[in-house]
Amino acid sequence: MIRHTLTAFALLASLTACAAETPATPAAPAVGAAKPAGAPASEAVLRAAMKELAPDSVITHISDSPIPGFKEVAMGARVVYLSDDGKRLIQGALFDIPSRENLTQVSEGALRKDLLASAGADRRIVFAAANPRHVVTVFTDIDCGYCRKLHEQMADYNRLGISVEYLFFPRSGLSGESFDKAVSVWCAPDRRQAMTAAKAGQSLPKANCTNPVTQDYTLGRSIGLEGTPAIYAANGEQLGGYVSPADMLARLDQIAAKPAR
């Protein structure tokens, strides 16, 4: 029966993929086993329930949820809601009707914000606006068409006050031509110039050096990234794939206008 349940929850496949890239935590105790010292009984129940449902999942955070009798359970940057007894799971968007706010999206954005903060300035290739109003993090692949389209409009994003900070996410994974191109860009004497040349289809001298490409890819997997470009606002909210300069500014202004939580 558990197998059929797994099939029903499309999310669990992505949770397993994300968990593979998340730092390991101690294995959850079996149902009925003594709880870890200092851990609430309900937390042990939730960890055991998720292990039974998705053995490869790694719970990174458990907190109260707006739903009475349920906890918010985070795995990487994904959130589900589990009943306190571990017998019921709710997957999907939880909306606050009066405010019309997607509470699940808010929680996942906060998780992504923390994960993205782990990639410091020394891991990013930055195209900064002269008069910055907003900063976005963009996971990019050298060869993807919409990534190239976005980069072709870099002057327009910058002119509107949007600074773009690139991280790498070679869609072919940790080997292959796209990965090698990302490494060559990073190892070039002028990374910004090399990024622009590579995205214009120019061949770069193959280079190798200490680089963050694997770390970037692993980070992308941990936040559930599946394609490129993937654009994130400073609060961790995903803006989508390719977004035109004018539309991106409108979205970022809208996010900035939201009351701080």
KEROGU-126654 format. One record per residue (C-alpha): residue number from 0; x, y, z. Coordinates in steps of 0.2 Angstrom, whole numbers. Each point is the difference from the previous one (the first is absolute). Layout:
# residues N
nugu seq = NUM | px = X | py = Y | pz = Z
...
END
This chain:
# residues 261
nugu seq = 0 | px = 0 | py = 0 | pz = 0
nugu seq = 1 | px = 14 | py = 12 | pz = 4
nugu seq = 2 | px = 7 | py = -3 | pz = -18
nugu seq = 3 | px = -17 | py = 6 | pz = -7
nugu seq = 4 | px = 1 | py = 15 | pz = 11
nugu seq = 5 | px = 17 | py = 5 | pz = -6
nugu seq = 6 | px = -7 | py = 0 | pz = -18
nugu seq = 7 | px = -14 | py = 11 | pz = 5
nugu seq = 8 | px = 11 | py = 13 | pz = 7
nugu seq = 9 | px = 10 | py = 7 | pz = -14
nugu seq = 10 | px = 10 | py = 12 | pz = 12
nugu seq = 11 | px = 9 | py = -15 | pz = 8
nugu seq = 12 | px = 10 | py = -4 | pz = -15
nugu seq = 13 | px = 7 | py = 18 | pz = 1
nugu seq = 14 | px = 2 | py = -1 | pz = 19
nugu seq = 15 | px = 11 | py = -16 | pz = -3
nugu seq = 16 | px = 11 | py = 10 | pz = -13
nugu seq = 17 | px = 2 | py = 15 | pz = 11
nugu seq = 18 | px = 4 | py = -11 | pz = 15
nugu seq = 19 | px = 14 | py = -8 | pz = -9
nugu seq = 20 | px = 9 | py = 17 | pz = 0
nugu seq = 21 | px = -4 | py = 5 | pz = 18
nugu seq = 22 | px = 12 | py = -3 | pz = 14
nugu seq = 23 | px = -4 | py = -16 | pz = 9
nugu seq = 24 | px = -9 | py = 0 | pz = 17
nugu seq = 25 | px = -1 | py = -14 | pz = 12
nugu seq = 26 | px = -12 | py = -14 | pz = -6
nugu seq = 27 | px = -18 | py = 2 | pz = 7
nugu seq = 28 | px = -5 | py = -13 | pz = 13
nugu seq = 29 | px = -12 | py = -14 | pz = -4
nugu seq = 30 | px = -18 | py = 3 | pz = 7
nugu seq = 31 | px = 0 | py = -5 | pz = 18
nugu seq = 32 | px = 19 | py = 2 | pz = 2
nugu seq = 33 | px = 6 | py = 12 | pz = 14
nugu seq = 34 | px = 0 | py = 18 | pz = -6
nugu seq = 35 | px = 17 | py = 10 | pz = -2
nugu seq = 36 | px = 4 | py = 9 | pz = 16
nugu seq = 37 | px = -8 | py = 17 | pz = 1
nugu seq = 38 | px = -11 | py = -3 | pz = -16
nugu seq = 39 | px = -19 | py = 2 | pz = 2
nugu seq = 40 | px = -9 | py = -17 | pz = -2
nugu seq = 41 | px = -10 | py = 7 | pz = -14
nugu seq = 42 | px = 16 | py = 4 | pz = -10
nugu seq = 43 | px = 6 | py = -18 | pz = 2
nugu seq = 44 | px = -17 | py = -6 | pz = -7
nugu seq = 45 | px = 1 | py = 12 | pz = -15
nugu seq = 46 | px = 18 | py = -5 | pz = -4
nugu seq = 47 | px = -5 | py = -19 | pz = 1
nugu seq = 48 | px = -16 | py = 3 | pz = -11
nugu seq = 49 | px = 10 | py = 9 | pz = -14
nugu seq = 50 | px = 13 | py = -13 | pz = 1
nugu seq = 51 | px = -13 | py = -13 | pz = -3
nugu seq = 52 | px = -8 | py = 9 | pz = -14
nugu seq = 53 | px = 16 | py = 6 | pz = -9
nugu seq = 54 | px = 15 | py = -9 | pz = 7
nugu seq = 55 | px = 13 | py = 12 | pz = -8
nugu seq = 56 | px = -8 | py = 16 | pz = 6
nugu seq = 57 | px = 10 | py = 11 | pz = 12
nugu seq = 58 | px = -10 | py = 11 | pz = 12
nugu seq = 59 | px = 9 | py = 16 | pz = 2
nugu seq = 60 | px = -13 | py = 10 | pz = 11
nugu seq = 61 | px = -16 | py = -3 | pz = 9
nugu seq = 62 | px = -11 | py = 14 | pz = 6
nugu seq = 63 | px = -17 | py = 5 | pz = 5
nugu seq = 64 | px = -12 | py = 3 | pz = -15
nugu seq = 65 | px = -16 | py = 10 | pz = -2
nugu seq = 66 | px = -10 | py = -16 | pz = 0
nugu seq = 67 | px = -6 | py = -6 | pz = 17
nugu seq = 68 | px = 7 | py = -17 | pz = 3
nugu seq = 69 | px = 13 | py = 1 | pz = -14
nugu seq = 70 | px = 19 | py = 4 | pz = 0
nugu seq = 71 | px = 9 | py = 8 | pz = -15
nugu seq = 72 | px = 14 | py = -12 | pz = -5
nugu seq = 73 | px = 14 | py = 7 | pz = -11
nugu seq = 74 | px = 11 | py = -11 | pz = -11
nugu seq = 75 | px = 13 | py = 11 | pz = -8
nugu seq = 76 | px = -11 | py = 14 | pz = -7
nugu seq = 77 | px = -16 | py = -10 | pz = -1
nugu seq = 78 | px = -14 | py = 0 | pz = 12
nugu seq = 79 | px = -14 | py = -12 | pz = 5
nugu seq = 80 | px = -12 | py = -1 | pz = 14
nugu seq = 81 | px = 0 | py = -15 | pz = 11
nugu seq = 82 | px = -13 | py = -4 | pz = 14
nugu seq = 83 | px = 7 | py = -1 | pz = 18
nugu seq = 84 | px = -3 | py = -19 | pz = 0
nugu seq = 85 | px = 9 | py = -2 | pz = -17
nugu seq = 86 | px = -15 | py = -8 | pz = -8
nugu seq = 87 | px = -5 | py = 14 | pz = -12
nugu seq = 88 | px = 10 | py = 10 | pz = -13
nugu seq = 89 | px = -6 | py = 15 | pz = -9
nugu seq = 90 | px = 10 | py = 5 | pz = -16
nugu seq = 91 | px = -3 | py = 16 | pz = -9
nugu seq = 92 | px = -3 | py = 19 | pz = 2
nugu seq = 93 | px = -8 | py = 6 | pz = 16
nugu seq = 94 | px = -9 | py = 17 | pz = -3
nugu seq = 95 | px = -5 | py = 13 | pz = 13
nugu seq = 96 | px = -17 | py = 5 | pz = -7
nugu seq = 97 | px = -1 | py = 18 | pz = 8
nugu seq = 98 | px = 17 | py = 5 | pz = -6
nugu seq = 99 | px = 0 | py = -11 | pz = -15
nugu seq = 100 | px = 18 | py = -5 | pz = 4
nugu seq = 101 | px = 8 | py = -17 | pz = -5
nugu seq = 102 | px = 7 | py = -5 | pz = 17
nugu seq = 103 | px = 9 | py = -15 | pz = -7
nugu seq = 104 | px = 9 | py = 11 | pz = -12
nugu seq = 105 | px = 5 | py = 12 | pz = 14
nugu seq = 106 | px = 7 | py = -14 | pz = 10
nugu seq = 107 | px = 9 | py = -8 | pz = -15
nugu seq = 108 | px = 7 | py = 17 | pz = -4
nugu seq = 109 | px = 7 | py = 3 | pz = 17
nugu seq = 110 | px = 9 | py = -18 | pz = -1
nugu seq = 111 | px = 7 | py = 5 | pz = -18
nugu seq = 112 | px = 6 | py = 16 | pz = 7
nugu seq = 113 | px = 10 | py = -8 | pz = 13
nugu seq = 114 | px = 7 | py = -13 | pz = -12
nugu seq = 115 | px = 4 | py = 13 | pz = -13
nugu seq = 116 | px = 9 | py = 10 | pz = 13
nugu seq = 117 | px = 13 | py = -14 | pz = 2
nugu seq = 118 | px = 6 | py = 5 | pz = -18
nugu seq = 119 | px = 11 | py = 15 | pz = 5
nugu seq = 120 | px = 6 | py = 14 | pz = -12
nugu seq = 121 | px = 16 | py = -10 | pz = -3
nugu seq = 122 | px = -11 | py = -14 | pz = -9
nugu seq = 123 | px = -10 | py = 12 | pz = -11
nugu seq = 124 | px = 3 | py = 9 | pz = -17
nugu seq = 125 | px = -8 | py = 17 | pz = 3
nugu seq = 126 | px = -7 | py = 12 | pz = -13
nugu seq = 127 | px = -4 | py = 15 | pz = 11
nugu seq = 128 | px = -11 | py = 14 | pz = -4
nugu seq = 129 | px = 7 | py = 17 | pz = 1
nugu seq = 130 | px = -14 | py = 6 | pz = 11
nugu seq = 131 | px = -7 | py = -16 | pz = 8
nugu seq = 132 | px = -18 | py = -2 | pz = 6
nugu seq = 133 | px = -1 | py = -19 | pz = 0
nugu seq = 134 | px = 12 | py = -15 | pz = 0
nugu seq = 135 | px = -5 | py = -17 | pz = -8
nugu seq = 136 | px = 9 | py = -17 | pz = 1
nugu seq = 137 | px = 0 | py = -9 | pz = -17
nugu seq = 138 | px = 4 | py = -18 | pz = -2
nugu seq = 139 | px = 7 | py = -1 | pz = -18
nugu seq = 140 | px = 5 | py = -13 | pz = -13
nugu seq = 141 | px = 12 | py = 6 | pz = -13
nugu seq = 142 | px = -9 | py = -8 | pz = -14
nugu seq = 143 | px = -18 | py = 2 | pz = 4
nugu seq = 144 | px = -10 | py = 11 | pz = -12
nugu seq = 145 | px = -10 | py = 11 | pz = 13
nugu seq = 146 | px = 16 | py = 2 | pz = 10
nugu seq = 147 | px = 8 | py = 8 | pz = -15
nugu seq = 148 | px = -15 | py = 11 | pz = -3
nugu seq = 149 | px = 1 | py = 6 | pz = 17
nugu seq = 150 | px = 18 | py = 4 | pz = -1
nugu seq = 151 | px = -2 | py = 9 | pz = -16
nugu seq = 152 | px = -11 | py = 12 | pz = 9
nugu seq = 153 | px = 12 | py = 3 | pz = 15
nugu seq = 154 | px = 2 | py = 18 | pz = -4
nugu seq = 155 | px = -19 | py = 2 | pz = 1
nugu seq = 156 | px = -1 | py = -8 | pz = 17
nugu seq = 157 | px = 14 | py = 10 | pz = 6
nugu seq = 158 | px = -7 | py = 16 | pz = -7
nugu seq = 159 | px = -16 | py = -3 | pz = 10
nugu seq = 160 | px = 10 | py = -3 | pz = 16
nugu seq = 161 | px = 0 | py = -19 | pz = 1
nugu seq = 162 | px = 17 | py = -8 | pz = 4
nugu seq = 163 | px = 2 | py = -17 | pz = -6
nugu seq = 164 | px = 10 | py = -13 | pz = 10
nugu seq = 165 | px = 4 | py = -16 | pz = -9
nugu seq = 166 | px = 2 | py = -17 | pz = 7
nugu seq = 167 | px = 3 | py = -15 | pz = -12
nugu seq = 168 | px = -12 | py = -14 | pz = -3
nugu seq = 169 | px = 6 | py = -11 | pz = -14
nugu seq = 170 | px = -16 | py = -9 | pz = -6
nugu seq = 171 | px = 11 | py = -15 | pz = -5
nugu seq = 172 | px = 6 | py = -3 | pz = 18
nugu seq = 173 | px = 17 | py = -1 | pz = 6
nugu seq = 174 | px = 8 | py = -5 | pz = -16
nugu seq = 175 | px = -1 | py = 3 | pz = -18
nugu seq = 176 | px = 2 | py = 16 | pz = -11
nugu seq = 177 | px = -11 | py = 12 | pz = 9
nugu seq = 178 | px = 9 | py = -4 | pz = 17
nugu seq = 179 | px = 17 | py = 2 | pz = -9
nugu seq = 180 | px = -5 | py = 17 | pz = -7
nugu seq = 181 | px = -6 | py = 6 | pz = 17
nugu seq = 182 | px = 17 | py = -5 | pz = 7
nugu seq = 183 | px = 9 | py = 9 | pz = -14
nugu seq = 184 | px = -10 | py = 16 | pz = 3
nugu seq = 185 | px = 4 | py = 0 | pz = 18
nugu seq = 186 | px = 19 | py = -3 | pz = -3
nugu seq = 187 | px = 1 | py = 13 | pz = -13
nugu seq = 188 | px = 10 | py = 16 | pz = 4
nugu seq = 189 | px = -16 | py = 11 | pz = -2
nugu seq = 190 | px = -15 | py = -10 | pz = 5
nugu seq = 191 | px = -13 | py = 12 | pz = -5
nugu seq = 192 | px = 8 | py = 2 | pz = -17
nugu seq = 193 | px = 1 | py = -19 | pz = -1
nugu seq = 194 | px = -18 | py = -2 | pz = 5
nugu seq = 195 | px = -6 | py = 12 | pz = -14
nugu seq = 196 | px = 11 | py = -8 | pz = -13
nugu seq = 197 | px = -6 | py = -18 | pz = 4
nugu seq = 198 | px = -18 | py = 5 | pz = 0
nugu seq = 199 | px = 3 | py = 8 | pz = -17
nugu seq = 200 | px = 6 | py = -17 | pz = -6
nugu seq = 201 | px = 18 | py = 4 | pz = 0
nugu seq = 202 | px = 12 | py = -14 | pz = 4
nugu seq = 203 | px = 11 | py = 3 | pz = 15
nugu seq = 204 | px = 17 | py = -8 | pz = 3
nugu seq = 205 | px = -3 | py = -15 | pz = 11
nugu seq = 206 | px = 6 | py = 4 | pz = 18
nugu seq = 207 | px = 0 | py = -9 | pz = 17
nugu seq = 208 | px = 2 | py = 7 | pz = 17
nugu seq = 209 | px = -8 | py = 0 | pz = 17
nugu seq = 210 | px = -18 | py = 5 | pz = -4
nugu seq = 211 | px = -17 | py = 0 | pz = 8
nugu seq = 212 | px = -10 | py = -8 | pz = -14
nugu seq = 213 | px = -3 | py = -17 | pz = 9
nugu seq = 214 | px = -5 | py = 10 | pz = 16
nugu seq = 215 | px = -12 | py = 11 | pz = -10
nugu seq = 216 | px = -8 | py = -15 | pz = -8
nugu seq = 217 | px = -2 | py = -9 | pz = 16
nugu seq = 218 | px = -8 | py = 16 | pz = 8
nugu seq = 219 | px = -12 | py = 0 | pz = -15
nugu seq = 220 | px = -5 | py = -17 | pz = 3
nugu seq = 221 | px = -3 | py = 3 | pz = 18
nugu seq = 222 | px = -12 | py = 14 | pz = -3
nugu seq = 223 | px = -10 | py = -11 | pz = -13
nugu seq = 224 | px = 7 | py = 8 | pz = -16
nugu seq = 225 | px = -5 | py = -9 | pz = -16
nugu seq = 226 | px = 4 | py = 11 | pz = -14
nugu seq = 227 | px = 9 | py = 16 | pz = -5
nugu seq = 228 | px = -1 | py = 15 | pz = 1
nugu seq = 229 | px = -6 | py = 0 | pz = 18
nugu seq = 230 | px = -2 | py = 17 | pz = 8
nugu seq = 231 | px = -2 | py = 4 | pz = 18
nugu seq = 232 | px = -3 | py = 16 | pz = 9
nugu seq = 233 | px = 9 | py = 6 | pz = 15
nugu seq = 234 | px = -14 | py = -8 | pz = 11
nugu seq = 235 | px = 2 | py = -17 | pz = -8
nugu seq = 236 | px = -16 | py = 1 | pz = -10
nugu seq = 237 | px = 2 | py = -8 | pz = -17
nugu seq = 238 | px = -4 | py = 12 | pz = -15
nugu seq = 239 | px = -1 | py = -14 | pz = -12
nugu seq = 240 | px = 11 | py = -4 | pz = -15
nugu seq = 241 | px = 3 | py = 14 | pz = -13
nugu seq = 242 | px = -8 | py = 16 | pz = 5
nugu seq = 243 | px = 1 | py = 16 | pz = -11
nugu seq = 244 | px = 9 | py = 15 | pz = 8
nugu seq = 245 | px = -16 | py = 10 | pz = 2
nugu seq = 246 | px = -10 | py = -15 | pz = 7
nugu seq = 247 | px = 14 | py = -4 | pz = 12
nugu seq = 248 | px = 1 | py = 18 | pz = 7
nugu seq = 249 | px = -19 | py = 0 | pz = 2
nugu seq = 250 | px = 1 | py = -17 | pz = 10
nugu seq = 251 | px = 15 | py = 6 | pz = 10
nugu seq = 252 | px = -9 | py = 16 | pz = 5
nugu seq = 253 | px = -15 | py = -10 | pz = 5
nugu seq = 254 | px = 10 | py = -11 | pz = 11
nugu seq = 255 | px = 9 | py = 15 | pz = 8
nugu seq = 256 | px = -17 | py = 8 | pz = 4
nugu seq = 257 | px = -6 | py = -15 | pz = 10
nugu seq = 258 | px = 0 | py = 3 | pz = 19
nugu seq = 259 | px = 15 | py = -8 | pz = 8
nugu seq = 260 | px = -4 | py = -16 | pz = 9
END
